[in-house]
Amino acid sequence: METRMASIFPYFIPFKTKWLYYLSIVLFVLHKVFLCIILLLTVLRYCLFPKLWRTTLCDPMVTSFLGTVPITFATLIELWVFICAPR
């Protein structure tokens, strides 16, 4: 999850250099790869163990981690707009 902040940070640094822009792109792609892998493993986990979904929703300590999914998508959309849309 730290790759999302690491990919936003080089883009918004006030020093406009090419290597910071390319570093931001590399970290953005790395963030997308990590997100796909983790999302695939999570879906696979709940498909293989369907009773785990009910346990996850009933446990207040674990449900707080479900909020990371929309936050990650919001960061991904933000980076998509800033990096990919101008091209």
N, CA, C and O atoms as a CHARMM CRD file, in Angstrom:
* protein
*
  348
    1    1 MET  N      0.79900  -1.19900   0.00000 PROA 1      0.00000
    2    1 MET  CA     0.00000   0.00000   0.00000 PROA 1      0.00000
    3    1 MET  C      0.84500   1.26800   0.00000 PROA 1      0.00000
    4    1 MET  O      0.34900   2.34300  -0.33800 PROA 1      0.00000
    5    2 GLU  N      2.07600   1.15600   0.36300 PROA 2      0.00000
    6    2 GLU  CA     2.92400   2.34200   0.38100 PROA 2      0.00000
    7    2 GLU  C      3.35600   2.76200  -1.00800 PROA 2      0.00000
    8    2 GLU  O      3.87000   3.86700  -1.17700 PROA 2      0.00000
    9    3 THR  N      3.16700   1.92100  -2.00000 PROA 3      0.00000
   10    3 THR  CA     3.55700   2.32300  -3.34700 PROA 3      0.00000
   11    3 THR  C      2.66700   3.43400  -3.87500 PROA 3      0.00000
   12    3 THR  O      3.07800   4.18400  -4.76000 PROA 3      0.00000
   13    4 ARG  N      1.46300   3.55400  -3.35100 PROA 4      0.00000
   14    4 ARG  CA     0.59100   4.62700  -3.83500 PROA 4      0.00000
   15    4 ARG  C      1.11100   5.98300  -3.41500 PROA 4      0.00000
   16    4 ARG  O      1.10300   6.91700  -4.21700 PROA 4      0.00000
   17    5 MET  N      1.56600   6.11900  -2.17400 PROA 5      0.00000
   18    5 MET  CA     2.12500   7.40000  -1.74500 PROA 5      0.00000
   19    5 MET  C      3.47900   7.64100  -2.39600 PROA 5      0.00000
   20    5 MET  O      3.82900   8.77900  -2.70900 PROA 5      0.00000
   21    6 ALA  N      4.23000   6.58400  -2.59600 PROA 6      0.00000
   22    6 ALA  CA     5.53600   6.73400  -3.23400 PROA 6      0.00000
   23    6 ALA  C      5.39500   7.14500  -4.69000 PROA 6      0.00000
   24    6 ALA  O      6.29100   7.79600  -5.22800 PROA 6      0.00000
   25    7 SER  N      4.30900   6.79000  -5.33400 PROA 7      0.00000
   26    7 SER  CA     4.12700   7.18700  -6.72500 PROA 7      0.00000
   27    7 SER  C      3.53300   8.58400  -6.85100 PROA 7      0.00000
   28    7 SER  O      3.75100   9.25200  -7.86200 PROA 7      0.00000
   29    8 ILE  N      2.79400   9.03800  -5.85500 PROA 8      0.00000
   30    8 ILE  CA     2.24300  10.39800  -5.88100 PROA 8      0.00000
   31    8 ILE  C      3.31800  11.42200  -5.52200 PROA 8      0.00000
   32    8 ILE  O      3.36800  12.50400  -6.10700 PROA 8      0.00000
   33    9 PHE  N      4.16200  11.08900  -4.57900 PROA 9      0.00000
   34    9 PHE  CA     5.14700  12.04300  -4.06000 PROA 9      0.00000
   35    9 PHE  C      6.09400  12.58600  -5.13100 PROA 9      0.00000
   36    9 PHE  O      6.26400  13.80300  -5.19900 PROA 9      0.00000
   37   10 PRO  N      6.72500  11.75200  -5.97600 PROA 10     0.00000
   38   10 PRO  CA     7.63100  12.33500  -6.98400 PROA 10     0.00000
   39   10 PRO  C      6.91600  13.21300  -8.00100 PROA 10     0.00000
   40   10 PRO  O      7.51900  14.12700  -8.56300 PROA 10     0.00000
   41   11 TYR  N      5.64500  12.94600  -8.24100 PROA 11     0.00000
   42   11 TYR  CA     4.92800  13.74100  -9.23300 PROA 11     0.00000
   43   11 TYR  C      4.66600  15.16300  -8.73300 PROA 11     0.00000
   44   11 TYR  O      4.70900  16.11100  -9.51700 PROA 11     0.00000
   45   12 PHE  N      4.39900  15.31400  -7.44900 PROA 12     0.00000
   46   12 PHE  CA     4.03000  16.62200  -6.91100 PROA 12     0.00000
   47   12 PHE  C      5.19500  17.40400  -6.29900 PROA 12     0.00000
   48   12 PHE  O      4.98000  18.48100  -5.74300 PROA 12     0.00000
   49   13 ILE  N      6.39400  16.89600  -6.38800 PROA 13     0.00000
   50   13 ILE  CA     7.54200  17.65900  -5.91600 PROA 13     0.00000
   51   13 ILE  C      7.69200  18.87700  -6.82500 PROA 13     0.00000
   52   13 ILE  O      7.58100  18.74700  -8.04400 PROA 13     0.00000
   53   14 PRO  N      7.94100  20.05000  -6.26000 PROA 14     0.00000
   54   14 PRO  CA     7.99700  21.24900  -7.10100 PROA 14     0.00000
   55   14 PRO  C      9.17000  21.29200  -8.08100 PROA 14     0.00000
   56   14 PRO  O      9.17100  22.12100  -8.99100 PROA 14     0.00000
   57   15 PHE  N     10.15400  20.43300  -7.91900 PROA 15     0.00000
   58   15 PHE  CA    11.26700  20.38800  -8.86100 PROA 15     0.00000
   59   15 PHE  C     10.84100  19.57100 -10.06900 PROA 15     0.00000
   60   15 PHE  O     10.70100  18.35100  -9.98000 PROA 15     0.00000
   61   16 LYS  N     10.63700  20.22800 -11.17900 PROA 16     0.00000
   62   16 LYS  CA    10.16000  19.53000 -12.37700 PROA 16     0.00000
   63   16 LYS  C     11.34000  18.97800 -13.17600 PROA 16     0.00000
   64   16 LYS  O     11.87000  19.63300 -14.07300 PROA 16     0.00000
   65   17 THR  N     11.72700  17.77600 -12.83000 PROA 17     0.00000
   66   17 THR  CA    12.78500  17.09900 -13.56700 PROA 17     0.00000
   67   17 THR  C     12.20600  15.85900 -14.22600 PROA 17     0.00000
   68   17 THR  O     11.19400  15.31500 -13.78400 PROA 17     0.00000
   69   18 LYS  N     12.86000  15.42700 -15.27800 PROA 18     0.00000
   70   18 LYS  CA    12.36400  14.26600 -16.03000 PROA 18     0.00000
   71   18 LYS  C     12.45800  12.98000 -15.22200 PROA 18     0.00000
   72   18 LYS  O     11.56300  12.13700 -15.29400 PROA 18     0.00000
   73   19 TRP  N     13.53500  12.82100 -14.45200 PROA 19     0.00000
   74   19 TRP  CA    13.72000  11.55400 -13.74200 PROA 19     0.00000
   75   19 TRP  C     12.67900  11.37400 -12.64500 PROA 19     0.00000
   76   19 TRP  O     12.32200  10.23700 -12.33600 PROA 19     0.00000
   77   20 LEU  N     12.17400  12.46000 -12.03900 PROA 20     0.00000
   78   20 LEU  CA    11.09900  12.32700 -11.04600 PROA 20     0.00000
   79   20 LEU  C      9.79800  11.90700 -11.71600 PROA 20     0.00000
   80   20 LEU  O      9.03100  11.11600 -11.16800 PROA 20     0.00000
   81   21 TYR  N      9.56200  12.43900 -12.89600 PROA 21     0.00000
   82   21 TYR  CA     8.36600  12.06200 -13.64300 PROA 21     0.00000
   83   21 TYR  C      8.40500  10.57800 -14.01300 PROA 21     0.00000
   84   21 TYR  O      7.41000   9.87000 -13.85800 PROA 21     0.00000
   85   22 TYR  N      9.53800  10.11800 -14.49300 PROA 22     0.00000
   86   22 TYR  CA     9.66100   8.70900 -14.87000 PROA 22     0.00000
   87   22 TYR  C      9.64900   7.79100 -13.65000 PROA 22     0.00000
   88   22 TYR  O      9.13800   6.67400 -13.71900 PROA 22     0.00000
   89   23 LEU  N     10.20300   8.25200 -12.54700 PROA 23     0.00000
   90   23 LEU  CA    10.12100   7.48600 -11.29800 PROA 23     0.00000
   91   23 LEU  C      8.67600   7.34300 -10.85900 PROA 23     0.00000
   92   23 LEU  O      8.26500   6.28200 -10.39000 PROA 23     0.00000
   93   24 SER  N      7.90900   8.40300 -11.01100 PROA 24     0.00000
   94   24 SER  CA     6.48900   8.35100 -10.67400 PROA 24     0.00000
   95   24 SER  C      5.74900   7.36400 -11.56600 PROA 24     0.00000
   96   24 SER  O      4.86400   6.65000 -11.09500 PROA 24     0.00000
   97   25 ILE  N      6.09400   7.31700 -12.83100 PROA 25     0.00000
   98   25 ILE  CA     5.45000   6.36900 -13.74900 PROA 25     0.00000
   99   25 ILE  C      5.81100   4.92900 -13.38400 PROA 25     0.00000
  100   25 ILE  O      4.94500   4.05400 -13.38200 PROA 25     0.00000
  101   26 VAL  N      7.06900   4.68600 -13.07900 PROA 26     0.00000
  102   26 VAL  CA     7.49600   3.33600 -12.69800 PROA 26     0.00000
  103   26 VAL  C      6.77800   2.88400 -11.42900 PROA 26     0.00000
  104   26 VAL  O      6.31000   1.74800 -11.34800 PROA 26     0.00000
  105   27 LEU  N      6.69300   3.76600 -10.44900 PROA 27     0.00000
  106   27 LEU  CA     6.01000   3.41200  -9.20200 PROA 27     0.00000
  107   27 LEU  C      4.51200   3.25600  -9.41400 PROA 27     0.00000
  108   27 LEU  O      3.87300   2.45300  -8.73400 PROA 27     0.00000
  109   28 PHE  N      3.94900   4.00700 -10.34000 PROA 28     0.00000
  110   28 PHE  CA     2.53300   3.87700 -10.67900 PROA 28     0.00000
  111   28 PHE  C      2.24800   2.49800 -11.27900 PROA 28     0.00000
  112   28 PHE  O      1.26500   1.85100 -10.91600 PROA 28     0.00000
  113   29 VAL  N      3.10000   2.05500 -12.18800 PROA 29     0.00000
  114   29 VAL  CA     2.93100   0.73000 -12.79000 PROA 29     0.00000
  115   29 VAL  C      3.13400  -0.35900 -11.73700 PROA 29     0.00000
  116   29 VAL  O      2.40100  -1.34800 -11.71200 PROA 29     0.00000
  117   30 LEU  N      4.11000  -0.17900 -10.88700 PROA 30     0.00000
  118   30 LEU  CA     4.34600  -1.12600  -9.79900 PROA 30     0.00000
  119   30 LEU  C      3.13800  -1.19600  -8.86100 PROA 30     0.00000
  120   30 LEU  O      2.77200  -2.27200  -8.38700 PROA 30     0.00000
  121   31 HSD  N      2.53000  -0.05300  -8.60300 PROA 31     0.00000
  122   31 HSD  CA     1.33200   0.00600  -7.77000 PROA 31     0.00000
  123   31 HSD  C      0.18100  -0.76800  -8.41500 PROA 31     0.00000
  124   31 HSD  O     -0.54900  -1.48600  -7.73300 PROA 31     0.00000
  125   32 LYS  N      0.02600  -0.61700  -9.72700 PROA 32     0.00000
  126   32 LYS  CA    -1.03000  -1.35300 -10.42000 PROA 32     0.00000
  127   32 LYS  C     -0.78900  -2.85300 -10.37700 PROA 32     0.00000
  128   32 LYS  O     -1.72800  -3.63000 -10.20100 PROA 32     0.00000
  129   33 VAL  N      0.46500  -3.26500 -10.53600 PROA 33     0.00000
  130   33 VAL  CA     0.79500  -4.69700 -10.49200 PROA 33     0.00000
  131   33 VAL  C      0.51100  -5.26900  -9.10500 PROA 33     0.00000
  132   33 VAL  O     -0.10400  -6.32600  -8.97200 PROA 33     0.00000
  133   34 PHE  N      0.96900  -4.55400  -8.07500 PROA 34     0.00000
  134   34 PHE  CA     0.70500  -5.00500  -6.70800 PROA 34     0.00000
  135   34 PHE  C     -0.78500  -5.07700  -6.41600 PROA 34     0.00000
  136   34 PHE  O     -1.24900  -6.01900  -5.77500 PROA 34     0.00000
  137   35 LEU  N     -1.53600  -4.08300  -6.88400 PROA 35     0.00000
  138   35 LEU  CA    -2.97500  -4.07700  -6.64900 PROA 35     0.00000
  139   35 LEU  C     -3.64100  -5.26900  -7.31800 PROA 35     0.00000
  140   35 LEU  O     -4.50900  -5.90400  -6.71900 PROA 35     0.00000
  141   36 CYS  N     -3.25800  -5.57900  -8.52900 PROA 36     0.00000
  142   36 CYS  CA    -3.85100  -6.72400  -9.23100 PROA 36     0.00000
  143   36 CYS  C     -3.52900  -8.03900  -8.52600 PROA 36     0.00000
  144   36 CYS  O     -4.39600  -8.90300  -8.39400 PROA 36     0.00000
  145   37 ILE  N     -2.30100  -8.19000  -8.07900 PROA 37     0.00000
  146   37 ILE  CA    -1.91700  -9.42000  -7.39000 PROA 37     0.00000
  147   37 ILE  C     -2.67800  -9.56700  -6.07400 PROA 37     0.00000
  148   37 ILE  O     -3.22300 -10.63200  -5.78300 PROA 37     0.00000
  149   38 ILE  N     -2.71100  -8.50700  -5.28700 PROA 38     0.00000
  150   38 ILE  CA    -3.38600  -8.57400  -3.99000 PROA 38     0.00000
  151   38 ILE  C     -4.88600  -8.75600  -4.15500 PROA 38     0.00000
  152   38 ILE  O     -5.50600  -9.50300  -3.39800 PROA 38     0.00000
  153   39 LEU  N     -5.47800  -8.07900  -5.13900 PROA 39     0.00000
  154   39 LEU  CA    -6.91400  -8.23600  -5.38000 PROA 39     0.00000
  155   39 LEU  C     -7.23500  -9.65300  -5.84600 PROA 39     0.00000
  156   39 LEU  O     -8.24400 -10.22600  -5.43500 PROA 39     0.00000
  157   40 LEU  N     -6.39700 -10.21300  -6.68700 PROA 40     0.00000
  158   40 LEU  CA    -6.60200 -11.58900  -7.14200 PROA 40     0.00000
  159   40 LEU  C     -6.49800 -12.56700  -5.97900 PROA 40     0.00000
  160   40 LEU  O     -7.31800 -13.47600  -5.86100 PROA 40     0.00000
  161   41 LEU  N     -5.50500 -12.39100  -5.12600 PROA 41     0.00000
  162   41 LEU  CA    -5.35400 -13.27800  -3.97100 PROA 41     0.00000
  163   41 LEU  C     -6.51500 -13.13100  -2.98400 PROA 41     0.00000
  164   41 LEU  O     -6.94600 -14.11500  -2.38200 PROA 41     0.00000
  165   42 THR  N     -7.01400 -11.92400  -2.82000 PROA 42     0.00000
  166   42 THR  CA    -8.15000 -11.72200  -1.90800 PROA 42     0.00000
  167   42 THR  C     -9.41500 -12.37000  -2.44700 PROA 42     0.00000
  168   42 THR  O    -10.13800 -13.03300  -1.70400 PROA 42     0.00000
  169   43 VAL  N     -9.68300 -12.18700  -3.71900 PROA 43     0.00000
  170   43 VAL  CA   -10.86500 -12.81600  -4.32100 PROA 43     0.00000
  171   43 VAL  C    -10.74000 -14.33400  -4.27600 PROA 43     0.00000
  172   43 VAL  O    -11.71300 -15.03300  -3.99100 PROA 43     0.00000
  173   44 LEU  N     -9.56300 -14.83500  -4.55200 PROA 44     0.00000
  174   44 LEU  CA    -9.32500 -16.27400  -4.48700 PROA 44     0.00000
  175   44 LEU  C     -9.51800 -16.80400  -3.06800 PROA 44     0.00000
  176   44 LEU  O    -10.05500 -17.89400  -2.87100 PROA 44     0.00000
  177   45 ARG  N     -9.08100 -16.03400  -2.09500 PROA 45     0.00000
  178   45 ARG  CA    -9.22900 -16.44500  -0.69000 PROA 45     0.00000
  179   45 ARG  C    -10.69500 -16.57400  -0.29800 PROA 45     0.00000
  180   45 ARG  O    -11.09400 -17.54600   0.34400 PROA 45     0.00000
  181   46 TYR  N    -11.50200 -15.57200  -0.69600 PROA 46     0.00000
  182   46 TYR  CA   -12.91500 -15.62300  -0.32700 PROA 46     0.00000
  183   46 TYR  C    -13.70800 -16.61600  -1.17500 PROA 46     0.00000
  184   46 TYR  O    -14.76300 -17.08300  -0.74700 PROA 46     0.00000
  185   47 CYS  N    -13.21800 -16.94300  -2.36500 PROA 47     0.00000
  186   47 CYS  CA   -13.88200 -17.98000  -3.17000 PROA 47     0.00000
  187   47 CYS  C    -13.57100 -19.37600  -2.63900 PROA 47     0.00000
  188   47 CYS  O    -14.43700 -20.25100  -2.63900 PROA 47     0.00000
  189   48 LEU  N    -12.35100 -19.58000  -2.19200 PROA 48     0.00000
  190   48 LEU  CA   -11.98000 -20.89300  -1.66800 PROA 48     0.00000
  191   48 LEU  C    -12.53600 -21.14300  -0.27500 PROA 48     0.00000
  192   48 LEU  O    -12.85400 -22.28000   0.07400 PROA 48     0.00000
  193   49 PHE  N    -12.65300 -20.09100   0.51900 PROA 49     0.00000
  194   49 PHE  CA   -13.17800 -20.21600   1.88200 PROA 49     0.00000
  195   49 PHE  C    -14.35000 -19.24800   2.05400 PROA 49     0.00000
  196   49 PHE  O    -14.17000 -18.16600   2.61300 PROA 49     0.00000
  197   50 PRO  N    -15.54500 -19.61600   1.58500 PROA 50     0.00000
  198   50 PRO  CA   -16.67300 -18.68800   1.62300 PROA 50     0.00000
  199   50 PRO  C    -17.14000 -18.32900   3.04100 PROA 50     0.00000
  200   50 PRO  O    -17.70100 -17.25200   3.24000 PROA 50     0.00000
  201   51 LYS  N    -16.92500 -19.19200   4.01000 PROA 51     0.00000
  202   51 LYS  CA   -17.33500 -18.88000   5.38500 PROA 51     0.00000
  203   51 LYS  C    -16.47400 -17.77700   5.99300 PROA 51     0.00000
  204   51 LYS  O    -16.86600 -17.13200   6.96600 PROA 51     0.00000
  205   52 LEU  N    -15.31500 -17.57400   5.41700 PROA 52     0.00000
  206   52 LEU  CA   -14.40300 -16.54300   5.91400 PROA 52     0.00000
  207   52 LEU  C    -14.96500 -15.14100   5.67900 PROA 52     0.00000
  208   52 LEU  O    -14.64500 -14.21700   6.42700 PROA 52     0.00000
  209   53 TRP  N    -15.79300 -14.97300   4.65900 PROA 53     0.00000
  210   53 TRP  CA   -16.38200 -13.67300   4.35900 PROA 53     0.00000
  211   53 TRP  C    -17.27900 -13.20200   5.49700 PROA 53     0.00000
  212   53 TRP  O    -17.23700 -12.03300   5.88300 PROA 53     0.00000
  213   54 ARG  N    -18.08500 -14.10300   6.03100 PROA 54     0.00000
  214   54 ARG  CA   -18.98000 -13.75900   7.14500 PROA 54     0.00000
  215   54 ARG  C    -18.17200 -13.43800   8.39000 PROA 54     0.00000
  216   54 ARG  O    -18.50400 -12.50600   9.12200 PROA 54     0.00000
  217   55 THR  N    -17.12700 -14.19100   8.63300 PROA 55     0.00000
  218   55 THR  CA   -16.26700 -13.93800   9.78400 PROA 55     0.00000
  219   55 THR  C    -15.56900 -12.58700   9.64700 PROA 55     0.00000
  220   55 THR  O    -15.41100 -11.86000  10.62800 PROA 55     0.00000
  221   56 THR  N    -15.16200 -12.26300   8.45300 PROA 56     0.00000
  222   56 THR  CA   -14.49100 -10.99200   8.21000 PROA 56     0.00000
  223   56 THR  C    -15.43000  -9.81800   8.45600 PROA 56     0.00000
  224   56 THR  O    -15.02700  -8.81900   9.05100 PROA 56     0.00000
  225   57 LEU  N    -16.67000  -9.92700   8.00900 PROA 57     0.00000
  226   57 LEU  CA   -17.61200  -8.83000   8.17400 PROA 57     0.00000
  227   57 LEU  C    -18.07500  -8.65700   9.61400 PROA 57     0.00000
  228   57 LEU  O    -18.49100  -7.56300   9.99300 PROA 57     0.00000
  229   58 CYS  N    -18.01400  -9.69900  10.41900 PROA 58     0.00000
  230   58 CYS  CA   -18.46400  -9.61700  11.80500 PROA 58     0.00000
  231   58 CYS  C    -17.36500  -9.16900  12.76100 PROA 58     0.00000
  232   58 CYS  O    -17.67000  -8.75500  13.88000 PROA 58     0.00000
  233   59 ASP  N    -16.13500  -9.23600  12.37000 PROA 59     0.00000
  234   59 ASP  CA   -15.02900  -8.86000  13.23800 PROA 59     0.00000
  235   59 ASP  C    -14.70100  -7.37400  13.04800 PROA 59     0.00000
  236   59 ASP  O    -14.29000  -6.97900  11.95700 PROA 59     0.00000
  237   60 PRO  N    -14.87300  -6.53900  14.08600 PROA 60     0.00000
  238   60 PRO  CA   -14.63300  -5.09800  13.91400 PROA 60     0.00000
  239   60 PRO  C    -13.17500  -4.74200  13.66100 PROA 60     0.00000
  240   60 PRO  O    -12.89400  -3.68200  13.10300 PROA 60     0.00000
  241   61 MET  N    -12.24500  -5.59700  14.05600 PROA 61     0.00000
  242   61 MET  CA   -10.83400  -5.30100  13.81400 PROA 61     0.00000
  243   61 MET  C    -10.44600  -5.53800  12.35400 PROA 61     0.00000
  244   61 MET  O     -9.56200  -4.86000  11.83100 PROA 61     0.00000
  245   62 VAL  N    -11.08900  -6.47700  11.70900 PROA 62     0.00000
  246   62 VAL  CA   -10.73100  -6.82700  10.34200 PROA 62     0.00000
  247   62 VAL  C    -11.48700  -5.96300   9.33600 PROA 62     0.00000
  248   62 VAL  O    -10.95700  -5.67300   8.26300 PROA 62     0.00000
  249   63 THR  N    -12.70900  -5.54600   9.65400 PROA 63     0.00000
  250   63 THR  CA   -13.49100  -4.76300   8.69700 PROA 63     0.00000
  251   63 THR  C    -12.86600  -3.40300   8.42200 PROA 63     0.00000
  252   63 THR  O    -13.12400  -2.81000   7.37400 PROA 63     0.00000
  253   64 SER  N    -12.06600  -2.90700   9.32500 PROA 64     0.00000
  254   64 SER  CA   -11.42400  -1.61400   9.06100 PROA 64     0.00000
  255   64 SER  C    -10.43800  -1.70400   7.90200 PROA 64     0.00000
  256   64 SER  O    -10.16600  -0.70000   7.24500 PROA 64     0.00000
  257   65 PHE  N     -9.90900  -2.87700   7.64800 PROA 65     0.00000
  258   65 PHE  CA    -8.99000  -3.04600   6.53000 PROA 65     0.00000
  259   65 PHE  C     -9.71100  -3.11600   5.19100 PROA 65     0.00000
  260   65 PHE  O     -9.07000  -2.98300   4.14900 PROA 65     0.00000
  261   66 LEU  N    -11.01400  -3.32000   5.18900 PROA 66     0.00000
  262   66 LEU  CA   -11.76100  -3.33200   3.93700 PROA 66     0.00000
  263   66 LEU  C    -11.83400  -1.93700   3.31200 PROA 66     0.00000
  264   66 LEU  O    -12.09400  -1.80600   2.11600 PROA 66     0.00000
  265   67 GLY  N    -11.60800  -0.91000   4.10700 PROA 67     0.00000
  266   67 GLY  CA   -11.60700   0.45500   3.59400 PROA 67     0.00000
  267   67 GLY  C    -10.39300   0.78700   2.75100 PROA 67     0.00000
  268   67 GLY  O    -10.37200   1.81800   2.07900 PROA 67     0.00000
  269   68 THR  N     -9.38800  -0.06100   2.77400 PROA 68     0.00000
  270   68 THR  CA    -8.20400   0.20700   1.96800 PROA 68     0.00000
  271   68 THR  C     -8.45800   0.01800   0.47500 PROA 68     0.00000
  272   68 THR  O     -7.75200   0.59300  -0.35300 PROA 68     0.00000
  273   69 VAL  N     -9.44600  -0.77300   0.13600 PROA 69     0.00000
  274   69 VAL  CA    -9.72700  -1.02800  -1.27900 PROA 69     0.00000
  275   69 VAL  C    -10.21500   0.24200  -1.98800 PROA 69     0.00000
  276   69 VAL  O     -9.65900   0.58100  -3.03300 PROA 69     0.00000
  277   70 PRO  N    -11.22700   0.96600  -1.47500 PROA 70     0.00000
  278   70 PRO  CA   -11.63300   2.19400  -2.17000 PROA 70     0.00000
  279   70 PRO  C    -10.56400   3.28300  -2.13700 PROA 70     0.00000
  280   70 PRO  O    -10.45100   4.06700  -3.08000 PROA 70     0.00000
  281   71 ILE  N     -9.78700   3.33900  -1.07000 PROA 71     0.00000
  282   71 ILE  CA    -8.71900   4.32900  -1.00100 PROA 71     0.00000
  283   71 ILE  C     -7.66400   4.03300  -2.06600 PROA 71     0.00000
  284   71 ILE  O     -7.14700   4.94900  -2.70500 PROA 71     0.00000
  285   72 THR  N     -7.35200   2.77100  -2.24900 PROA 72     0.00000
  286   72 THR  CA    -6.38300   2.39200  -3.26300 PROA 72     0.00000
  287   72 THR  C     -6.89500   2.70000  -4.66200 PROA 72     0.00000
  288   72 THR  O     -6.13300   3.17000  -5.50700 PROA 72     0.00000
  289   73 PHE  N     -8.17500   2.44400  -4.92000 PROA 73     0.00000
  290   73 PHE  CA    -8.74100   2.77100  -6.21700 PROA 73     0.00000
  291   73 PHE  C     -8.76800   4.27900  -6.44500 PROA 73     0.00000
  292   73 PHE  O     -8.54700   4.73700  -7.56600 PROA 73     0.00000
  293   74 ALA  N     -9.03800   5.05700  -5.39300 PROA 74     0.00000
  294   74 ALA  CA    -9.03900   6.51600  -5.52900 PROA 74     0.00000
  295   74 ALA  C     -7.64900   7.02800  -5.89200 PROA 74     0.00000
  296   74 ALA  O     -7.50800   7.91900  -6.72900 PROA 74     0.00000
  297   75 THR  N     -6.63400   6.46600  -5.26500 PROA 75     0.00000
  298   75 THR  CA    -5.26200   6.86400  -5.58300 PROA 75     0.00000
  299   75 THR  C     -4.89400   6.44800  -6.99600 PROA 75     0.00000
  300   75 THR  O     -4.21100   7.18700  -7.70500 PROA 75     0.00000
  301   76 LEU  N     -5.33100   5.29000  -7.40300 PROA 76     0.00000
  302   76 LEU  CA    -5.05600   4.81400  -8.75100 PROA 76     0.00000
  303   76 LEU  C     -5.71100   5.71200  -9.79100 PROA 76     0.00000
  304   76 LEU  O     -5.10300   6.02500 -10.81400 PROA 76     0.00000
  305   77 ILE  N     -6.93400   6.12400  -9.53800 PROA 77     0.00000
  306   77 ILE  CA    -7.64000   7.02600 -10.45900 PROA 77     0.00000
  307   77 ILE  C     -6.95100   8.38300 -10.49800 PROA 77     0.00000
  308   77 ILE  O     -6.81600   8.98200 -11.56400 PROA 77     0.00000
  309   78 GLU  N     -6.51200   8.87200  -9.32800 PROA 78     0.00000
  310   78 GLU  CA    -5.82200  10.15400  -9.28300 PROA 78     0.00000
  311   78 GLU  C     -4.53100  10.10900 -10.10000 PROA 78     0.00000
  312   78 GLU  O     -4.24600  11.03400 -10.86100 PROA 78     0.00000
  313   79 LEU  N     -3.76400   9.05700  -9.94800 PROA 79     0.00000
  314   79 LEU  CA    -2.53100   8.93700 -10.71600 PROA 79     0.00000
  315   79 LEU  C     -2.82300   8.74300 -12.19800 PROA 79     0.00000
  316   79 LEU  O     -2.08300   9.23700 -13.04900 PROA 79     0.00000
  317   80 TRP  N     -3.87000   8.04400 -12.50100 PROA 80     0.00000
  318   80 TRP  CA    -4.25200   7.86200 -13.89300 PROA 80     0.00000
  319   80 TRP  C     -4.55900   9.20900 -14.54200 PROA 80     0.00000
  320   80 TRP  O     -4.17200   9.45800 -15.68300 PROA 80     0.00000
  321   81 VAL  N     -5.26100  10.08000 -13.80600 PROA 81     0.00000
  322   81 VAL  CA    -5.61100  11.40200 -14.32600 PROA 81     0.00000
  323   81 VAL  C     -4.36200  12.27300 -14.48000 PROA 81     0.00000
  324   81 VAL  O     -4.21000  12.94900 -15.49700 PROA 81     0.00000
  325   82 PHE  N     -3.47800  12.26800 -13.50200 PROA 82     0.00000
  326   82 PHE  CA    -2.31500  13.14500 -13.55100 PROA 82     0.00000
  327   82 PHE  C     -1.23000  12.65700 -14.51100 PROA 82     0.00000
  328   82 PHE  O     -0.56900  13.47100 -15.15600 PROA 82     0.00000
  329   83 ILE  N     -1.04000  11.33800 -14.61400 PROA 83     0.00000
  330   83 ILE  CA     0.06100  10.82600 -15.42100 PROA 83     0.00000
  331   83 ILE  C     -0.39700  10.42600 -16.83300 PROA 83     0.00000
  332   83 ILE  O      0.25200  10.77900 -17.81700 PROA 83     0.00000
  333   84 CYS  N     -1.48900   9.70600 -16.93000 PROA 84     0.00000
  334   84 CYS  CA    -1.88000   9.14900 -18.22600 PROA 84     0.00000
  335   84 CYS  C     -2.76100  10.08100 -19.05600 PROA 84     0.00000
  336   84 CYS  O     -2.67700  10.05700 -20.28400 PROA 84     0.00000
  337   85 ALA  N     -3.59400  10.89300 -18.43000 PROA 85     0.00000
  338   85 ALA  CA    -4.50200  11.75100 -19.17200 PROA 85     0.00000
  339   85 ALA  C     -3.78900  12.81600 -19.99400 PROA 85     0.00000
  340   85 ALA  O     -4.22500  13.07400 -21.11600 PROA 85     0.00000
  341   86 PRO  N     -2.72400  13.45100 -19.51500 PROA 86     0.00000
  342   86 PRO  CA    -2.04900  14.44700 -20.36200 PROA 86     0.00000
  343   86 PRO  C     -1.43100  13.85300 -21.62400 PROA 86     0.00000
  344   86 PRO  O     -1.26100  14.56400 -22.61400 PROA 86     0.00000
  345   87 ARG  N     -1.09700  12.58700 -21.61100 PROA 87     0.00000
  346   87 ARG  CA    -0.50500  11.95600 -22.79500 PROA 87     0.00000
  347   87 ARG  C     -1.58300  11.72900 -23.82900 PROA 87     0.00000
  348   87 ARG  O     -1.30300  11.20600 -24.90700 PROA 87     0.00000
